[in-house]
């Protein structure tokens, strides 16, 4: 095992320090680190390594893989793996692993942070005390979560955690998903509902689905009027799930009493949350949407956080820990998290 050569690409300084420390603790071989993505321009730097660990900006296409004859494993530090030619890797008997989950409870907890901030008018309360020293309660009456109905759109791993937390608050839980799992519904004490029924029957609606052609503008001008009057909308998934103009209209017309947003439509297409921590992440936005979002930012009943739901110390280190475990298991001939 000591002869195995391992290379990490697209690494930040703190990642290098963390990995080196863990490798030493686990008696794993010394690794080499490259801050830049692996590409056709620097493919020579990956030659001689049996294991490479890239992030999503690296390109391990057919040509790249064929130019690395000694490669035995690709351990991507991401959930997605469309930057890797899986077919060619399989043909070359190269093992490919990913990080399937790392922030399910983290995002779910942030979801409830937004819900509680809205339900108990936390920011209004803090601002009043800090800015004016006023301890009066006028205008600060909130509402209990107990007995309210939360509608969870998407019952994947994050949605499951949201349902579990909601049970702790003694909420009624509705869920919509393209695949219904009766065992899951029983385990987490929720009922499936059609999408329109969920919109009309929920006091709080929270979105936990991926962004794609089918889910783009899931909440739109066409269905925003179906939402129960006075409900709250939470989005910690992808900004493009909500048509910004529909959200602004619903807030202006009083259909929605408020919104908690960790994502905005202007962010564009984000494949991996951990992209946001990368030095190469592009910051591009649509001007019209930016202006609409500025309107949302100024509204007191809207809370916006900067796509931070995933960003806990534990979640970020889980990405590296899972990658290290994938490599360690491979070296022990026990392949895990294979894609």
FIFIMI-778460 format. One record per residue (C-alpha): residue number from 1; residue in one letter; x, y, z. Coordinates in Angstrom, 2 decimals, padded with zeros to 5 digits, always signed. Each point is the difference from the previous one (the first is absolute). Layout:
% FIFIMI-778460
[NUM "a" [X Y Z]]
...
***
This chain:
% FIFIMI-778460
[1 "x" [+000.00 +000.00 +000.00]]
[2 "x" [+002.90 +002.37 +000.67]]
[3 "x" [+000.88 -000.08 -003.70]]
[4 "x" [-003.43 +001.28 -001.04]]
[5 "x" [+000.12 +003.58 -001.26]]
[6 "x" [-003.01 +002.24 +000.64]]
[7 "x" [-000.69 +003.44 -001.47]]
[8 "x" [-002.62 +002.55 +001.03]]
[9 "x" [-001.02 +002.68 -002.50]]
[10 "x" [-001.91 +003.26 +000.60]]
[11 "x" [+001.00 +000.15 +003.65]]
[12 "x" [-000.17 +003.03 +002.28]]
[13 "x" [+002.75 +000.46 +002.59]]
[14 "x" [-002.23 -001.05 +002.89]]
[15 "x" [-001.02 -003.17 -001.85]]
[16 "x" [+003.65 -000.93 -000.54]]
[17 "x" [+000.75 +000.44 +003.71]]
[18 "x" [-003.06 -002.02 +001.03]]
[19 "x" [+000.70 -002.87 -002.41]]
[20 "x" [+003.68 -000.22 +000.93]]
[21 "x" [-000.89 -000.19 +003.68]]
[22 "x" [-002.60 -002.73 -000.58]]
[23 "x" [+002.30 -001.98 -002.28]]
[24 "x" [+002.67 +000.04 +002.70]]
[25 "x" [-002.47 -001.14 +002.67]]
[26 "x" [-001.22 -002.86 -002.23]]
[27 "x" [+003.51 -000.96 -001.17]]
[28 "x" [-000.97 +000.62 -003.61]]
[29 "x" [+002.61 +000.78 -002.69]]
[30 "x" [+001.19 +003.55 -000.41]]
[31 "x" [-002.04 +001.97 -002.51]]
[32 "x" [+000.82 +002.72 -002.52]]
[33 "x" [-002.17 +003.09 -000.37]]
[34 "x" [-000.76 +002.24 -002.96]]
[35 "x" [-002.11 +003.16 +000.39]]
[36 "x" [-001.05 +000.05 -003.65]]
[37 "x" [-002.61 -002.25 -001.69]]
[38 "x" [+001.21 -003.00 -001.96]]
[39 "x" [-000.35 +000.63 -003.73]]
[40 "x" [+001.56 -000.80 -003.36]]
[41 "x" [+002.50 +002.81 +000.61]]
[42 "x" [+001.49 -001.55 +003.13]]
[43 "x" [-000.82 -003.69 -000.46]]
[44 "x" [+003.72 -000.80 +000.22]]
[45 "x" [-000.05 +001.03 +003.67]]
[46 "x" [-002.39 -002.90 +000.75]]
[47 "x" [+002.14 -002.66 -001.65]]
[48 "x" [+001.52 -002.51 +002.39]]
[49 "x" [-002.84 +000.30 +002.52]]
[50 "x" [-002.18 -003.03 +000.65]]
[51 "x" [-002.68 +002.05 +001.78]]
[52 "x" [-001.19 +003.49 -000.88]]
[53 "x" [-002.55 +002.06 +001.90]]
[54 "x" [-001.52 +002.87 -002.00]]
[55 "x" [-002.84 +002.45 +000.57]]
[56 "x" [-002.57 +000.88 -002.67]]
[57 "x" [+002.12 +002.41 -002.03]]
[58 "x" [+002.42 -002.76 -000.97]]
[59 "x" [-000.61 -001.87 -003.24]]
[60 "x" [+000.57 -003.73 +000.00]]
[61 "x" [-001.38 -000.76 -003.43]]
[62 "x" [+000.92 -002.93 -002.22]]
[63 "x" [+003.19 +001.64 -001.30]]
[64 "x" [+001.18 +000.92 +003.50]]
[65 "x" [-000.64 -003.48 +001.38]]
[66 "x" [+001.75 -001.66 -002.94]]
[67 "x" [+003.01 +002.24 +000.67]]
[68 "x" [+000.25 -001.29 +003.58]]
[69 "x" [+000.88 -003.71 -000.49]]
[70 "x" [+000.84 -000.62 +003.66]]
[71 "x" [-003.23 +001.46 +001.37]]
[72 "x" [-001.94 -002.37 +002.27]]
[73 "x" [-002.43 +002.28 +001.85]]
[74 "x" [-001.74 +003.36 -000.39]]
[75 "x" [-001.33 +001.34 +003.32]]
[76 "x" [-002.00 +003.10 -000.87]]
[77 "x" [-000.73 +002.38 +002.87]]
[78 "x" [-003.51 +000.66 -001.23]]
[79 "x" [-003.42 -001.58 -000.23]]
[80 "x" [-000.21 +000.47 -003.76]]
[81 "x" [+002.34 -001.80 -002.37]]
[82 "x" [-000.82 +001.29 -003.48]]
[83 "x" [+003.57 +001.34 -000.26]]
[84 "x" [+001.16 -003.63 -000.17]]
[85 "x" [-000.43 -002.42 -002.91]]
[86 "x" [-001.44 -002.87 +002.02]]
[87 "x" [-000.26 -002.31 -003.00]]
[88 "x" [+003.68 +000.31 -000.87]]
[89 "x" [+000.95 -000.38 +003.65]]
[90 "x" [-001.91 -003.26 +000.22]]
[91 "x" [+001.57 -001.27 -003.21]]
[92 "x" [+003.42 +000.73 +001.52]]
[93 "x" [-001.02 -001.61 +003.32]]
[94 "x" [+000.43 +003.31 +001.79]]
[95 "x" [-002.07 +000.36 +003.17]]
[96 "x" [-001.97 +003.26 +000.29]]
[97 "x" [-001.41 +001.14 +003.35]]
[98 "x" [-001.88 +003.11 +001.05]]
[99 "x" [-001.41 +001.72 +003.10]]
[100 "x" [-003.68 -000.92 -000.20]]
[101 "x" [-001.16 +001.87 +003.11]]
[102 "x" [+001.53 +002.54 +002.31]]
[103 "x" [-002.45 +002.73 +000.98]]
[104 "x" [-003.48 -001.50 +000.42]]
[105 "x" [-000.51 +000.88 +003.65]]
[106 "x" [+001.98 +003.23 -000.48]]
[107 "x" [-002.38 +001.37 -002.64]]
[108 "x" [-003.04 -001.24 +001.93]]
[109 "x" [+001.18 +001.82 +003.12]]
[110 "x" [+000.50 +003.22 -001.98]]
[111 "x" [-003.50 -000.43 -001.40]]
[112 "x" [-001.40 +000.10 +003.51]]
[113 "x" [+002.27 +002.89 +000.91]]
[114 "x" [-001.77 +001.99 -002.72]]
[115 "x" [-003.43 -001.24 +001.08]]
[116 "x" [+000.59 +000.92 +003.64]]
[117 "x" [+001.48 +003.37 -000.91]]
[118 "x" [-003.22 +000.78 -001.90]]
[119 "x" [-002.46 -001.56 +002.45]]
[120 "x" [+001.46 +001.83 +003.02]]
[121 "x" [+001.05 +003.20 -001.80]]
[122 "x" [+003.54 -000.46 +001.21]]
[123 "x" [+001.64 +002.60 -002.22]]
[124 "x" [-002.62 +002.65 +000.71]]
[125 "x" [+000.47 -000.62 +003.71]]
[126 "x" [+003.80 +000.19 -000.17]]
[127 "x" [-000.02 +003.13 -002.17]]
[128 "x" [-002.43 +001.78 +002.33]]
[129 "x" [+002.10 -000.65 +003.07]]
[130 "x" [+003.38 +000.70 -001.62]]
[131 "x" [-000.95 +003.08 -002.00]]
[132 "x" [-002.36 +001.76 +002.38]]
[133 "x" [+000.27 -001.73 +003.37]]
[134 "x" [-003.77 -000.50 -000.19]]
[135 "x" [-001.16 -003.07 +001.93]]
[136 "x" [-003.70 +000.37 -000.83]]
[137 "x" [-001.82 -002.97 -001.52]]
[138 "x" [-002.26 +001.93 -002.35]]
[139 "x" [-000.02 -001.62 -003.44]]
[140 "x" [+002.14 -002.92 +001.08]]
[141 "x" [-002.69 -002.63 +000.58]]
[142 "x" [+001.02 -003.23 -001.71]]
[143 "x" [-001.65 -003.37 -000.43]]
[144 "x" [+000.52 -003.54 +001.24]]
[145 "x" [+001.21 -002.76 -002.28]]
[146 "x" [-001.88 -002.60 +002.02]]
[147 "x" [-003.13 -000.99 -001.87]]
[148 "x" [+000.99 +001.77 -003.22]]
[149 "x" [+000.30 -001.90 -003.27]]
[150 "x" [+003.34 -000.05 -001.75]]
[151 "x" [+000.09 -001.07 -003.64]]
[152 "x" [+003.28 -001.58 -001.06]]
[153 "x" [+000.63 -000.08 -003.74]]
[154 "x" [+002.53 -002.76 -000.61]]
[155 "x" [+000.47 -002.86 +002.43]]
[156 "x" [+003.64 -000.80 -000.61]]
[157 "x" [+002.56 -000.08 +002.79]]
[158 "x" [-000.45 +003.68 +000.86]]
[159 "x" [-003.79 -000.24 -000.14]]
[160 "x" [+000.13 -002.95 +002.39]]
[161 "x" [+001.97 +002.03 +002.52]]
[162 "x" [-002.46 +002.89 -000.33]]
[163 "x" [-002.88 -002.39 +000.75]]
[164 "x" [+001.84 -001.41 +003.01]]
[165 "x" [+000.58 +003.46 +001.43]]
[166 "x" [-003.59 +001.02 -000.73]]
[167 "x" [-001.21 -002.97 +002.03]]
[168 "x" [+001.97 +001.36 +002.93]]
[169 "x" [-001.98 +003.24 -000.26]]
[170 "x" [-003.26 -002.02 -000.14]]
[171 "x" [-000.83 +001.30 -003.46]]
[172 "x" [-002.21 -001.68 -002.56]]
[173 "x" [+002.12 -001.07 -002.97]]
[174 "x" [-001.08 -000.20 -003.64]]
[175 "x" [+002.44 -001.11 -002.67]]
[176 "x" [+000.18 -000.03 -003.76]]
[177 "x" [+002.43 -002.16 -001.95]]
[178 "x" [-000.05 -001.63 -003.42]]
[179 "x" [+000.61 -003.31 +001.78]]
[180 "x" [-002.13 -000.83 +003.01]]
[181 "x" [+001.49 -002.23 +002.69]]
[182 "x" [-002.63 -001.25 +002.46]]
[183 "x" [+002.61 -001.40 +002.38]]
[184 "x" [+001.73 +003.36 +000.10]]
[185 "x" [-003.31 +001.78 +000.61]]
[186 "x" [-000.69 -002.28 +002.94]]
[187 "x" [+003.51 +000.37 +001.42]]
[188 "x" [-000.06 +003.81 -000.08]]
[189 "x" [-003.73 +000.41 +000.66]]
[190 "x" [-001.03 +001.92 -003.10]]
[191 "x" [-002.66 -000.22 -002.70]]
[192 "x" [+000.55 +000.27 -003.73]]
[193 "x" [-002.05 +002.57 -001.89]]
[194 "x" [-000.26 +001.23 -003.56]]
[195 "x" [+002.07 +003.10 -000.74]]
[196 "x" [-002.98 +002.34 -000.29]]
[197 "x" [-001.58 -001.45 +003.15]]
[198 "x" [+003.26 +000.56 +001.84]]
[199 "x" [+000.09 +003.63 -001.12]]
[200 "x" [-003.55 +000.65 +001.14]]
[201 "x" [+000.22 -002.00 +003.24]]
[202 "x" [+003.33 +001.10 +001.49]]
[203 "x" [+000.73 +002.81 +002.43]]
[204 "x" [+003.69 -000.30 -000.88]]
[205 "x" [+001.33 -001.29 -003.32]]
[206 "x" [+003.64 -001.07 -000.25]]
[207 "x" [+001.80 -001.09 -003.16]]
[208 "x" [+002.53 -002.85 -000.10]]
[209 "x" [+000.23 -001.16 -003.62]]
[210 "x" [+002.84 +000.23 -002.54]]
[211 "x" [-000.03 +002.64 -002.72]]
[212 "x" [-000.64 -001.29 -003.51]]
[213 "x" [-002.26 +000.62 -002.99]]
[214 "x" [-002.98 -001.57 +001.78]]
[215 "x" [+000.41 +001.93 +003.25]]
[216 "x" [+000.93 +003.40 -001.44]]
[217 "x" [-002.57 +002.53 +001.29]]
[218 "x" [-001.78 -002.69 +001.98]]
[219 "x" [-001.60 +002.93 +001.78]]
[220 "x" [-001.13 +002.39 -002.73]]
[221 "x" [-002.55 +002.62 -001.01]]
[222 "x" [-002.17 -002.89 -001.18]]
[223 "x" [-000.38 -001.62 +003.43]]
[224 "x" [+000.96 +002.64 +002.56]]
[225 "x" [-003.68 +000.83 +000.59]]
[226 "x" [-000.60 -003.57 +001.16]]
[227 "x" [+002.09 +000.55 +003.12]]
[228 "x" [-001.96 +000.31 +003.23]]
[229 "x" [-000.42 +003.68 +000.84]]
[230 "x" [+002.41 +000.98 +002.77]]
[231 "x" [+002.39 -002.91 -000.55]]
[232 "x" [+003.78 +000.25 +000.13]]
[233 "x" [+002.35 -001.25 -002.75]]
[234 "x" [+003.47 -001.35 +000.78]]
[235 "x" [+002.66 -000.83 -002.59]]
[236 "x" [+003.37 -001.47 +000.92]]
[237 "x" [+000.32 -002.05 -003.20]]
[238 "x" [+000.51 +001.93 -003.26]]
[239 "x" [-001.06 +003.54 -000.87]]
[240 "x" [-001.41 -000.98 -003.38]]
[241 "x" [-002.74 -002.07 +001.63]]
[242 "x" [-001.89 +003.25 +000.64]]
[243 "x" [-000.88 +002.54 -002.67]]
[244 "x" [+001.18 +003.21 +001.64]]
[245 "x" [-002.78 +002.16 -001.45]]
[246 "x" [-002.59 -002.47 +001.35]]
[247 "x" [+001.54 +000.18 +003.46]]
[248 "x" [+000.03 +003.79 -000.06]]
[249 "x" [-003.64 +000.04 -001.13]]
[250 "x" [-001.10 -002.46 +002.69]]
[251 "x" [+001.67 +002.06 +002.72]]
[252 "x" [-001.42 +003.24 -001.39]]
[253 "x" [-003.53 -001.40 -000.29]]
[254 "x" [+000.06 -001.54 +003.48]]
[255 "x" [-000.21 -003.58 -001.25]]
[256 "x" [+003.22 -000.73 +001.85]]
[257 "x" [+000.55 +001.41 +003.48]]
[258 "x" [+003.74 -000.37 -000.39]]
[259 "x" [+002.89 -001.94 -001.49]]
[260 "x" [+003.30 -001.45 +001.15]]
[261 "x" [+002.51 -000.35 -002.83]]
[262 "x" [+003.51 -001.40 +000.04]]
[263 "x" [+000.13 -000.01 -003.80]]
[264 "x" [-000.95 +002.50 -002.69]]
[265 "x" [-000.84 -000.49 -003.65]]
[266 "x" [+002.90 +002.27 -001.03]]
[267 "x" [+002.54 -002.53 +001.21]]
[268 "x" [-000.34 -001.97 -003.20]]
[269 "x" [+000.77 -003.69 -000.21]]
[270 "x" [+002.01 -001.28 +002.97]]
[271 "x" [+000.98 -003.65 -000.17]]
[272 "x" [+001.58 -000.30 +003.42]]
[273 "x" [-000.42 +002.21 +003.04]]
[274 "x" [+003.68 -000.34 +000.77]]
[275 "x" [+000.63 +001.85 -003.29]]
[276 "x" [-000.84 +003.12 +001.97]]
[277 "x" [+003.12 -000.52 +002.11]]
[278 "x" [+002.21 -000.35 -003.07]]
[279 "x" [+002.17 +002.83 -001.24]]
[280 "x" [-001.04 -000.71 -003.59]]
[281 "x" [-003.79 +000.22 +000.47]]
[282 "x" [-001.35 +002.59 -002.48]]
[283 "x" [-002.26 +002.72 +001.36]]
[284 "x" [-002.40 +000.71 -002.85]]
[285 "x" [-003.54 +001.31 +000.32]]
[286 "x" [-002.96 +001.10 -002.06]]
[287 "x" [-000.61 +003.76 +000.40]]
[288 "x" [-003.82 -000.15 +000.03]]
[289 "x" [-000.01 -002.73 +002.60]]
[290 "x" [+002.56 +001.87 +002.11]]
[291 "x" [-002.31 +003.03 +000.12]]
[292 "x" [-002.96 -002.15 +000.98]]
[293 "x" [+002.05 -001.68 +002.69]]
[294 "x" [+001.03 +003.40 +001.34]]
[295 "x" [-003.69 +000.69 +000.46]]
[296 "x" [-000.26 -003.25 +001.98]]
[297 "x" [+003.01 +000.90 +002.13]]
[298 "x" [-001.66 +003.25 +001.11]]
[299 "x" [-003.18 -001.72 +001.18]]
[300 "x" [-000.24 -000.58 +003.75]]
[301 "x" [-001.92 -003.25 -000.41]]
[302 "x" [+002.73 -001.52 -002.19]]
[303 "x" [+003.17 -001.50 +001.43]]
[304 "x" [+002.85 -000.67 -002.42]]
[305 "x" [+003.20 -001.85 +000.85]]
[306 "x" [+002.92 -000.31 -002.48]]
[307 "x" [-000.36 -003.67 -001.03]]
[308 "x" [+001.40 -000.97 +003.37]]
[309 "x" [-002.27 -002.91 +000.98]]
[310 "x" [+002.64 -002.62 -000.84]]
[311 "x" [+002.84 +001.90 +001.62]]
[312 "x" [+000.67 -001.57 +003.37]]
[313 "x" [+003.42 -001.13 +001.16]]
[314 "x" [-001.29 -003.56 +000.33]]
[315 "x" [-001.51 -000.11 -003.49]]
[316 "x" [+003.09 +001.34 -001.76]]
[317 "x" [+002.33 -002.35 +001.85]]
[318 "x" [-002.33 -002.90 -000.83]]
[319 "x" [+000.85 +000.54 -003.68]]
[320 "x" [+003.68 -000.52 +000.73]]
[321 "x" [-000.61 -002.77 +002.55]]
[322 "x" [-002.12 -001.95 -002.48]]
[323 "x" [+002.62 +000.43 -002.73]]
[324 "x" [+002.74 -001.18 +002.34]]
[325 "x" [-002.12 -002.97 +001.05]]
[326 "x" [-000.65 -000.84 -003.68]]
[327 "x" [+003.76 -000.05 -000.63]]
[328 "x" [+000.78 -001.93 +003.16]]
[329 "x" [-002.64 -002.61 -000.81]]
[330 "x" [+001.28 -000.35 -003.56]]
[331 "x" [+003.50 -000.65 +001.30]]
[332 "x" [-001.48 -002.76 +002.18]]
[333 "x" [-001.84 -001.49 -003.01]]
[334 "x" [-003.36 +001.07 +001.46]]
[335 "x" [-001.50 +002.38 -002.54]]
[336 "x" [-002.72 +002.33 +001.28]]
[337 "x" [-002.06 +002.86 -001.48]]
[338 "x" [+000.67 -001.31 -003.49]]
[339 "x" [-001.79 +001.77 -002.88]]
***
